[in-house]
Amino acid sequence: MYYVTIPDPVQLINKATGKPVASAGSPDTPEQPFTLYRYVVTFVTPDPAWAGGDKGRKPLRAASKFEDALENAQPGDVVAIEDDWHARARRAIEEPEGKGPTAIMPQLIPLMDAICDASESPPEADSA
């Protein structure tokens, strides 16, 4: 079991202007910030590396359960995730087979770190 501390959402910034990235189709409206959940469902679980060679329902079930565990989590919450989900997510983050938009991926590092650096001990054990 791993324990993920939910980070603050990340507001993507247009590096050329220093302003928030505009929402598609509405240049005056900033894009919604990336929560950990949004990052996972956009880039992690859809990446072919998530499956790690598994076929069929196993990686799909794991993705669904991992996403469900994160869906309503708020910044500061600690979410327990299965070892398998952590291994799959870490593989998809550290060795992705798909390519995310290179202009924004560095801004999402805090979300990547929340998963890759998850603790194997529950928070109570960390503070003892």
C-alpha contacts under 8 A as a table, 3 or more apart, distances in Angstrom:
res1	aa1	res2	aa2	distance
1	M	80	A	6.49
1	M	81	I	5.75
1	M	82	E	4.85
1	M	83	D	5.05
1	M	120	E	6.09
1	M	121	S	7.89
2	Y	80	A	5.64
2	Y	81	I	5.22
2	Y	82	E	6.33
2	Y	83	D	6.30
2	Y	86	H	7.00
2	Y	118	A	5.93
2	Y	119	S	5.48
2	Y	120	E	4.52
2	Y	121	S	6.85
2	Y	122	P	7.74
3	Y	78	V	6.15
3	Y	79	V	5.52
3	Y	80	A	4.52
3	Y	81	I	6.16
3	Y	118	A	5.42
3	Y	119	S	5.15
3	Y	120	E	6.18
3	Y	121	S	6.79
3	Y	122	P	6.11
3	Y	123	P	7.66
4	V	78	V	5.40
4	V	79	V	5.16
4	V	80	A	6.37
4	V	81	I	7.29
4	V	114	A	6.10
4	V	115	I	6.04
4	V	117	D	7.98
4	V	118	A	4.87
4	V	119	S	6.78
5	T	75	P	7.56
5	T	76	G	5.89
5	T	77	D	5.74
5	T	78	V	4.39
5	T	79	V	6.47
5	T	114	A	6.38
5	T	118	A	7.23
6	I	36	L	6.85
6	I	73	A	6.94
6	I	74	Q	6.40
6	I	75	P	4.76
6	I	76	G	5.22
6	I	77	D	5.43
6	I	78	V	6.16
6	I	79	V	7.41
6	I	114	A	6.79
7	P	35	T	7.86
7	P	36	L	7.04
7	P	75	P	5.05
7	P	76	G	6.32
7	P	110	P	7.22
7	P	111	L	6.66
7	P	114	A	6.68
8	D	35	T	7.06
8	D	75	P	5.10
8	D	76	G	7.71
9	P	33	P	5.67
9	P	34	F	5.23
9	P	35	T	4.38
9	P	36	L	6.85
9	P	75	P	7.59
10	V	33	P	5.18
10	V	34	F	5.00
10	V	35	T	6.56
10	V	107	Q	7.41
10	V	108	L	6.79
10	V	110	P	8.00
10	V	111	L	7.96
11	Q	20	P	6.67
11	Q	21	V	7.98
11	Q	31	E	7.67
11	Q	32	Q	7.10
11	Q	33	P	4.32
11	Q	34	F	6.35
12	L	20	P	5.70
12	L	21	V	5.64
12	L	31	E	7.46
12	L	33	P	6.61
12	L	34	F	7.62
12	L	104	I	6.92
12	L	107	Q	6.69
13	I	18	G	5.98
13	I	19	K	5.43
13	I	20	P	4.26
13	I	21	V	5.22
14	N	17	T	5.55
14	N	18	G	5.43
14	N	19	K	5.52
14	N	20	P	5.81
14	N	21	V	5.19
15	K	18	G	5.18
15	K	19	K	7.52
20	P	30	P	5.67
20	P	31	E	7.07
21	V	30	P	5.71
21	V	31	E	5.68
22	A	26	S	6.73
22	A	27	P	5.02
22	A	28	D	6.47
22	A	29	T	5.62
22	A	30	P	4.35
22	A	31	E	5.11
23	S	26	S	5.32
23	S	27	P	6.04
23	S	28	D	7.68
23	S	29	T	5.59
23	S	30	P	5.25
23	S	31	E	4.21
23	S	32	Q	7.49
24	A	27	P	6.94
24	A	31	E	7.60
26	S	29	T	5.54
27	P	30	P	7.44
34	F	37	Y	7.82
34	F	38	R	5.65
34	F	39	Y	6.00
34	F	108	L	7.96
35	T	38	R	5.12
35	T	39	Y	6.20
35	T	111	L	7.82
36	L	39	Y	5.10
36	L	40	V	6.14
36	L	70	L	7.39
36	L	111	L	5.73
37	Y	40	V	5.13
37	Y	41	V	6.24
37	Y	67	E	6.68
37	Y	70	L	5.47
37	Y	71	E	5.52
38	R	41	V	5.33
38	R	42	T	5.94
39	Y	42	T	5.19
39	Y	43	F	5.80
39	Y	44	V	6.98
39	Y	108	L	7.96
39	Y	111	L	7.29
40	V	43	F	5.55
40	V	44	V	4.64
40	V	45	T	6.01
40	V	67	E	7.13
41	V	44	V	6.19
41	V	45	T	5.76
41	V	46	P	6.80
41	V	67	E	6.80
42	T	45	T	7.33
42	T	46	P	6.77
43	F	46	P	5.98
43	F	47	D	6.19
43	F	100	G	6.87
44	V	47	D	5.46
44	V	50	W	6.86
44	V	89	A	6.11
44	V	92	A	5.65
44	V	93	I	6.47
45	T	48	P	7.92
45	T	50	W	5.68
45	T	63	A	5.70
45	T	89	A	7.05
45	T	92	A	7.50
46	P	50	W	7.09
47	D	50	W	5.59
47	D	51	A	7.87
47	D	92	A	6.12
47	D	96	P	6.52
47	D	97	E	6.32
47	D	98	G	5.52
48	P	51	A	5.72
48	P	52	G	7.10
48	P	92	A	7.49
48	P	96	P	7.49
48	P	97	E	5.84
48	P	98	G	6.71
49	A	52	G	5.05
49	A	53	G	7.77
49	A	88	R	7.33
49	A	91	R	6.21
49	A	92	A	4.80
49	A	95	E	7.11
49	A	96	P	5.68
49	A	97	E	5.55
49	A	98	G	7.84
50	W	59	P	7.14
50	W	88	R	4.87
50	W	89	A	6.14
50	W	91	R	6.60
50	W	92	A	5.15
51	A	54	D	5.15
51	A	55	K	6.99
51	A	59	P	5.18
51	A	88	R	6.99
52	G	88	R	7.06
52	G	91	R	7.90
54	D	58	K	7.00
54	D	59	P	6.48
55	K	58	K	6.95
55	K	59	P	7.00
56	G	59	P	6.98
56	G	60	L	7.24
57	R	60	L	5.05
57	R	61	R	5.88
58	K	61	R	5.28
58	K	62	A	6.20
59	P	62	A	5.00
59	P	63	A	6.03
60	L	63	A	5.10
60	L	64	S	6.15
61	R	64	S	5.09
61	R	65	K	6.16
62	A	65	K	5.26
62	A	66	F	6.02
62	A	84	D	7.78
62	A	85	W	6.33
63	A	66	F	5.12
63	A	67	E	6.01
63	A	85	W	7.45
64	S	67	E	5.22
64	S	68	D	6.07
65	K	68	D	5.00
65	K	69	A	6.16
66	F	69	A	5.18
66	F	70	L	6.59
66	F	81	I	6.99
66	F	85	W	6.36
67	E	70	L	5.28
67	E	71	E	5.93
68	D	71	E	5.20
68	D	72	N	7.91
69	A	72	N	7.58
69	A	73	A	7.65
69	A	79	V	7.01
69	A	80	A	7.92
69	A	81	I	7.45
70	L	73	A	5.31
70	L	79	V	7.12
73	A	77	D	6.16
73	A	79	V	7.48
74	Q	77	D	5.55
78	V	123	P	7.82
81	I	85	W	6.46
81	I	86	H	6.68
82	E	85	W	5.25
82	E	86	H	6.35
83	D	86	H	5.12
83	D	87	A	6.17
84	D	87	A	5.14
84	D	88	R	6.13
85	W	88	R	5.13
85	W	89	A	5.97
86	H	89	A	5.14
86	H	90	R	5.89
86	H	115	I	7.12
86	H	116	C	7.58
87	A	90	R	5.17
87	A	91	R	6.12
88	R	91	R	5.19
88	R	92	A	6.23
89	A	92	A	5.07
89	A	93	I	6.09
89	A	115	I	7.36
89	A	116	C	7.82
90	R	93	I	5.07
90	R	94	E	5.85
90	R	95	E	7.97
90	R	115	I	6.99
90	R	116	C	5.53
91	R	94	E	5.27
91	R	95	E	5.35
91	R	96	P	6.82
92	A	95	E	5.51
92	A	96	P	4.54
92	A	97	E	7.26
93	I	96	P	5.61
93	I	112	M	6.69
93	I	116	C	7.94
96	P	99	K	6.91
99	K	102	T	7.74
100	G	105	M	6.57
101	P	104	I	5.80
101	P	105	M	6.21
102	T	105	M	5.35
102	T	106	P	7.43
103	A	106	P	7.23
104	I	107	Q	5.43
104	I	108	L	6.85
105	M	108	L	5.18
105	M	109	I	6.93
106	P	109	I	5.46
107	Q	110	P	7.48
108	L	111	L	5.44
108	L	112	M	6.48
109	I	112	M	4.87
109	I	113	D	5.96
110	P	113	D	5.07
110	P	114	A	6.26
111	L	114	A	5.17
111	L	115	I	6.90
112	M	115	I	5.56
112	M	116	C	6.16
113	D	116	C	5.01
113	D	117	D	5.37
113	D	118	A	7.80
114	A	117	D	5.61
114	A	118	A	5.96
115	I	118	A	5.23
119	S	122	P	7.15
121	S	124	E	7.98
121	S	125	A	5.95
121	S	126	D	6.35
122	P	125	A	5.44
122	P	126	D	6.57
123	P	126	D	4.99
123	P	127	S	6.54
124	E	127	S	5.51
124	E	128	A	6.49
125	A	128	A	5.24
